[in-house]
Amino acid sequence: MASISSNLLFIAFILYLAATLFYGGSIKVKKDSNEKKTTTKWGQIAVLLTIIGFISQLGYFITRWIASGHAPVSNMFEFTTFFGMALVGAFIVIYFIYRTTLLGLFTMPVALLIIAYASMFPRDISPLIPALQSYWLYIHVTTAAIGEAILAISFAAGLIYLVKAIDQTKSDLQTFWLEIVMFTLVTVLGFVVVSSGFSAAGYHEKFNWIDKNDNQVTVDYTMPAITGPHKGELLTKGGFQPWVEMPAIVNAKKLNTVIWSLIGGLFLYSIIRLLLRKRIGAALKPLVKNVKLDFVDEISYRSVLIGFPVFTLGGLIFAMIWAQMAWSRFWGWDPKEVWALITWLFYAAFLHLRLSKGWHGKKSAWLGVIGFVIIMFNLVAVNLVIAGLHSYAGS
């Protein structure tokens, strides 16, 4: 059953990749041809591939649930793949409301990066630790992920708006920050490339270190240790000595992964810029030539309007109920809890500024982009680097 689950996830990834190419083809046809029928055909194939891929990934989710005996959202691999699936599902719903394939061209690459990112984590099926043995695991985690996925649609729509609206011939702050967003996406791809490279080379090191409770723990590194564990002792002969020793509160291994991801991202970004000879945002601009700004602005706003209450339920209300049951308190200022609150406050401010202050257009688009950055920071940095009660999610 586990092998069937893995195969279904791989099939879904390939179908999403193929769909992305067809979404790009539909935009190209629309630009180069006046035959509406041809454009519709490309778009229909792309949407069909997306739906089949989503069904395949749903099959992965169900078969892994059967194989493990619990909802597969208990570690970084499972949660991140579910988040990617929820993002695709949210796009499918939005597509049938607004009938725009351009959104797919910007959404599907993000979903692909998220699933590829998930595949770099251990995917072994293991029993739930005591803290996760509750039906609230299904309720809290899945609802929060679905809410974040719907909110992520506002990122894709906001990105389309900014690529179209920002004058790429100028070197101003907006152009700079838009390119930073593009670099961040490339960095996720850099993580996949670097992790795959070291994994293929069979790189492995082992350290003994002292955790925050003064216990001696053994940790395995799959990348050269730029950041070493607290009071770490290298056990592998001829291994790479860490450049910096991290305090016990920081997960040195995961921070090391983030640093290597940035290195890989810088390398890939440099290659892309050399090939394009222009900013990535400028290279994408012809694809959004025919888009109506008010249209994508509405999609971004509606996504937040739907996603915000779903995230409120999953990320805050259900989370606090589970916290009370597991730890006998509703709130404890754990890093994960703090960033869930920051995410909620940000999107509450988004809606307030939109409805009360009239923040439309570029301002609203930037808020959609920044909101997704906060979500990804919570997923990557908080889960992987900062030690807390939710640190099990980073394993």
Secondary structure as the mmCIF struct_conf table of DSSP 4:
data_model
#
loop_
_struct_conf.conf_type_id
_struct_conf.id
_struct_conf.beg_label_comp_id
_struct_conf.beg_label_asym_id
_struct_conf.beg_label_seq_id
_struct_conf.end_label_comp_id
_struct_conf.end_label_asym_id
_struct_conf.end_label_seq_id
HELX_RH_AL_P HELX_RH_AL_P1 ALA A 2 ASP A 32
HELX_RH_AL_P HELX_RH_AL_P2 LYS A 36 SER A 68
BEND BEND1 GLY A 69 HIS A 70
BEND BEND2 PRO A 72 PRO A 72
BEND BEND3 SER A 74 ASN A 75
HELX_RH_AL_P HELX_RH_AL_P3 MET A 76 TYR A 98
BEND BEND4 THR A 101 THR A 101
HELX_RH_AL_P HELX_RH_AL_P4 LEU A 102 ALA A 118
TURN_TY1_P TURN_TY1_P1 SER A 119 MET A 120
BEND BEND5 PHE A 121 PHE A 121
HELX_LH_PP_P HELX_LH_PP_P1 PRO A 127 ILE A 129
HELX_RH_3T_P HELX_RH_3T_P1 PRO A 130 LEU A 132
BEND BEND6 SER A 134 SER A 134
TURN_TY1_P TURN_TY1_P2 TYR A 135 TYR A 135
HELX_RH_AL_P HELX_RH_AL_P5 TRP A 136 TRP A 136
HELX_RH_PI_P HELX_RH_PI_P1 LEU A 137 VAL A 141
HELX_RH_AL_P HELX_RH_AL_P6 THR A 142 ALA A 165
BEND BEND7 ILE A 166 ILE A 166
TURN_TY1_P TURN_TY1_P3 GLN A 168 THR A 169
BEND BEND8 LYS A 170 LYS A 170
BEND BEND9 ASP A 172 ASP A 172
HELX_RH_AL_P HELX_RH_AL_P7 LEU A 173 ALA A 200
TURN_TY1_P TURN_TY1_P4 ALA A 201 GLY A 202
STRN STRN1 GLU A 205 ILE A 210
TURN_TY1_P TURN_TY1_P5 LYS A 212 ASN A 213
BEND BEND10 ASP A 214 ASP A 214
STRN STRN2 GLN A 216 TYR A 221
BEND BEND11 THR A 222 MET A 223
BEND BEND12 ILE A 226 ILE A 226
STRN STRN3 THR A 227 GLY A 228
HELX_LH_PP_P HELX_LH_PP_P2 PRO A 229 PRO A 229
TURN_TY1_P TURN_TY1_P6 HIS A 230 LYS A 231
STRN STRN4 GLU A 233 LEU A 234
BEND BEND13 THR A 236 THR A 236
TURN_TY1_P TURN_TY1_P7 LYS A 237 GLY A 238
HELX_LH_PP_P HELX_LH_PP_P3 GLY A 239 PRO A 242
BEND BEND14 TRP A 243 TRP A 243
STRN STRN5 VAL A 244 GLU A 245
HELX_LH_PP_P HELX_LH_PP_P4 MET A 246 PRO A 247
TURN_TY1_P TURN_TY1_P8 ALA A 248 ILE A 249
STRN STRN6 VAL A 250 VAL A 250
HELX_RH_AL_P HELX_RH_AL_P8 ALA A 252 LEU A 276
BEND BEND15 ARG A 277 LYS A 278
HELX_RH_AL_P HELX_RH_AL_P9 ILE A 280 LEU A 284
HELX_RH_3T_P HELX_RH_3T_P2 LYS A 285 VAL A 288
TURN_TY1_P TURN_TY1_P9 LYS A 289 ASN A 290
HELX_RH_AL_P HELX_RH_AL_P10 LEU A 293 PHE A 311
HELX_RH_PI_P HELX_RH_PI_P2 THR A 312 ILE A 317
HELX_RH_AL_P HELX_RH_AL_P11 PHE A 318 TRP A 327
BEND BEND16 SER A 328 SER A 328
BEND BEND17 PHE A 330 PHE A 330
HELX_RH_AL_P HELX_RH_AL_P12 PRO A 335 SER A 356
BEND BEND18 LYS A 357 LYS A 357
HELX_RH_AL_P HELX_RH_AL_P13 GLY A 361 PHE A 377
HELX_RH_PI_P HELX_RH_PI_P3 ASN A 378 VAL A 382
HELX_RH_AL_P HELX_RH_AL_P14 ASN A 383 LEU A 384
TURN_TY1_P TURN_TY1_P10 VAL A 385 VAL A 385
STRN STRN7 ILE A 386 ILE A 386
BEND BEND19 GLY A 388 GLY A 388
TURN_TY1_P TURN_TY1_P11 LEU A 389 HIS A 390
HELX_RH_3T_P HELX_RH_3T_P3 SER A 391 GLY A 394
#
